């Protein structure tokens, strides 16, 4: 089990991203996942792990989206293969 939680600074970034009408669908998905893992023991699901990995390996996404992806990926189930 992964016991990491979303930090307050990333929660703030996720919140502003989630309500930003110009944010991409991908950024909003990552923001929603990060917010869902704030202050509890929830872990990132397999589909969000794949999305976050894709974002981190792409040149297409900005640094804020990559920050969200890194947070989401760091909160994944370490035992999942």
C-alpha positions as CSV (number, residue, x, y, z in Angstrom):
1,X,0.0,0.0,0.0
2,X,1.2,3.5,-0.8
3,X,0.6,6.0,2.0
4,X,1.6,9.1,0.1
5,X,-0.9,12.0,0.0
6,X,-1.3,15.0,-2.3
7,X,0.5,18.0,-0.8
8,X,-1.2,21.3,-0.2
9,X,0.7,23.0,-3.1
10,X,-0.3,20.3,-5.5
11,X,-3.9,20.3,-4.2
12,X,-4.0,24.1,-5.0
13,X,-2.6,23.5,-8.5
14,X,-5.0,20.7,-9.0
15,X,-8.0,22.8,-7.8
16,X,-7.1,25.7,-10.1
17,X,-6.5,23.3,-13.0
18,X,-9.8,21.5,-12.5
19,X,-11.8,24.7,-12.7
20,X,-9.8,26.3,-15.5
21,X,-12.0,26.3,-18.6
22,X,-8.8,26.3,-20.8
23,X,-7.2,23.3,-19.2
24,X,-6.9,20.2,-21.3
25,X,-9.0,17.1,-20.6
26,X,-5.9,15.3,-19.6
27,X,-4.8,17.9,-17.1
28,X,-8.3,17.9,-15.6
29,X,-8.2,14.1,-15.3
30,X,-4.9,14.2,-13.4
31,X,-6.1,17.1,-11.3
32,X,-9.2,15.2,-10.3
33,X,-7.2,12.1,-9.4
34,X,-4.7,14.2,-7.3
35,X,-7.6,15.9,-5.5
36,X,-9.3,12.6,-4.8
37,X,-6.1,11.4,-3.1
38,X,-5.8,14.4,-0.8
39,X,-6.0,13.6,2.8
40,X,-6.9,9.9,2.5
41,X,-5.3,6.5,1.7
42,X,-6.7,6.2,-1.9
43,X,-4.2,5.1,-4.5
44,X,-4.0,5.8,-8.2
45,X,-5.7,3.2,-10.4
46,X,-4.1,1.4,-13.3
47,X,-5.6,3.6,-16.0
48,X,-4.5,6.8,-14.4
49,X,-1.0,5.3,-13.9
50,X,-0.9,4.8,-17.7
51,X,-2.1,8.3,-18.4
52,X,0.4,9.9,-16.0
53,X,3.2,7.8,-17.5
54,X,2.2,8.9,-21.0
55,X,2.2,12.6,-19.9
56,X,5.6,12.4,-18.3
57,X,7.1,10.8,-21.4
58,X,5.6,13.3,-23.8
59,X,6.9,16.7,-24.9
60,X,3.3,17.8,-25.6
61,X,2.4,18.7,-22.0
62,X,3.4,21.7,-19.9
63,X,5.2,21.6,-16.6
64,X,2.0,22.0,-14.5
65,X,0.4,19.0,-16.2
66,X,3.6,17.0,-15.6
67,X,3.6,18.0,-11.9
68,X,0.1,16.6,-11.6
69,X,1.2,13.5,-13.5
70,X,4.2,13.0,-11.2
71,X,2.0,13.3,-8.1
72,X,-0.6,10.9,-9.4
73,X,2.1,8.4,-10.4
74,X,3.9,8.7,-7.0
75,X,0.6,7.7,-5.3
76,X,0.2,4.5,-7.3
77,X,0.0,0.9,-6.0
78,X,3.7,-0.1,-5.8
79,X,2.7,-3.8,-5.8
80,X,0.8,-3.6,-9.1
81,X,2.7,-5.1,-12.0
